[in-house]
Amino acid sequence: MSVHSRPPTTSAPADDAPTFDARDLLSGADRARIVLEDQVYTLRITRAGKLILTK
């Protein structure tokens, strides 16, 4: 597993939506499951550093 440096923290967006660091959500892994009602989604970080959410 490769280690990525985190980008510098930026100011909060203009709206009041919660903001999360994807690496914190994934707890160091490259993927995590997210459950919404009875549906399970997978959030993953690609080697290129992109986020992909799939059902």
ROVORO-530432 format. One record per residue (C-alpha): residue number from 1; residue in three letters; x, y, z. Coordinates in Angstrom, 2 decimals. Layout:
REM ROVORO-530432
+------+------+---------+---------+---------+
| resi | resn |       x |       y |       z |
+------+------+---------+---------+---------+
|  NUM |  ala |       X |       Y |       Z |
...
+------+------+---------+---------+---------+
This chain:
REM ROVORO-530432
+------+------+---------+---------+---------+
| resi | resn |       x |       y |       z |
+------+------+---------+---------+---------+
|    1 |  met |    0.00 |    0.00 |    0.00 |
|    2 |  ser |    1.45 |    3.34 |   -0.96 |
|    3 |  val |    1.40 |    6.32 |    1.34 |
|    4 |  his |   -0.01 |    9.58 |    0.02 |
|    5 |  ser |    0.74 |   12.94 |    1.53 |
|    6 |  arg |   -2.31 |   14.97 |    2.49 |
|    7 |  pro |   -2.99 |   18.21 |    0.70 |
|    8 |  pro |   -2.92 |   21.33 |    2.84 |
|    9 |  thr |   -6.14 |   22.05 |    4.71 |
|   10 |  thr |   -8.28 |   24.61 |    2.94 |
|   11 |  ser |  -10.95 |   26.89 |    4.31 |
|   12 |  ala |  -14.45 |   25.53 |    4.74 |
|   13 |  pro |  -16.85 |   25.77 |    1.78 |
|   14 |  ala |  -19.30 |   28.66 |    1.70 |
|   15 |  asp |  -22.24 |   26.39 |    2.57 |
|   16 |  asp |  -22.66 |   24.64 |    5.91 |
|   17 |  ala |  -22.36 |   21.08 |    4.59 |
|   18 |  pro |  -20.11 |   18.83 |    6.71 |
|   19 |  thr |  -16.64 |   18.32 |    5.25 |
|   20 |  phe |  -14.67 |   15.09 |    5.68 |
|   21 |  asp |  -11.19 |   14.01 |    4.67 |
|   22 |  ala |  -11.66 |   10.84 |    2.59 |
|   23 |  arg |   -8.52 |    9.24 |    4.03 |
|   24 |  asp |   -9.93 |    9.71 |    7.54 |
|   25 |  leu |  -13.23 |    8.11 |    6.48 |
|   26 |  leu |  -11.37 |    5.11 |    5.07 |
|   27 |  ser |   -9.15 |    4.80 |    8.19 |
|   28 |  gly |   -6.02 |    4.21 |    6.14 |
|   29 |  ala |   -7.59 |    1.58 |    3.85 |
|   30 |  asp |   -8.21 |    2.08 |    0.14 |
|   31 |  arg |  -11.94 |    1.30 |    0.37 |
|   32 |  ala |  -14.88 |    1.44 |    2.76 |
|   33 |  arg |  -18.51 |    0.36 |    2.73 |
|   34 |  ile |  -21.21 |    2.97 |    3.21 |
|   35 |  val |  -24.75 |    1.89 |    4.06 |
|   36 |  leu |  -27.82 |    3.97 |    3.21 |
|   37 |  glu |  -31.07 |    2.36 |    4.28 |
|   38 |  asp |  -30.80 |   -1.16 |    2.79 |
|   39 |  gln |  -28.24 |   -0.30 |    0.08 |
|   40 |  val |  -24.49 |   -0.89 |    0.44 |
|   41 |  tyr |  -22.05 |    1.31 |   -1.49 |
|   42 |  thr |  -18.28 |    1.10 |   -1.80 |
|   43 |  leu |  -16.13 |    4.22 |   -1.60 |
|   44 |  arg |  -12.60 |    3.74 |   -2.82 |
|   45 |  ile |   -9.52 |    5.80 |   -3.56 |
|   46 |  thr |   -7.83 |    4.90 |   -6.85 |
|   47 |  arg |   -4.07 |    4.79 |   -7.40 |
|   48 |  ala |   -4.44 |    8.16 |   -9.13 |
|   49 |  gly |   -6.00 |    9.64 |   -5.97 |
|   50 |  lys |   -9.55 |    9.84 |   -7.31 |
|   51 |  leu |  -12.67 |    8.87 |   -5.36 |
|   52 |  ile |  -15.12 |    6.35 |   -6.79 |
|   53 |  leu |  -18.48 |    5.50 |   -5.20 |
|   54 |  thr |  -20.17 |    2.36 |   -6.53 |
|   55 |  lys |  -23.29 |    0.45 |   -5.62 |
+------+------+---------+---------+---------+
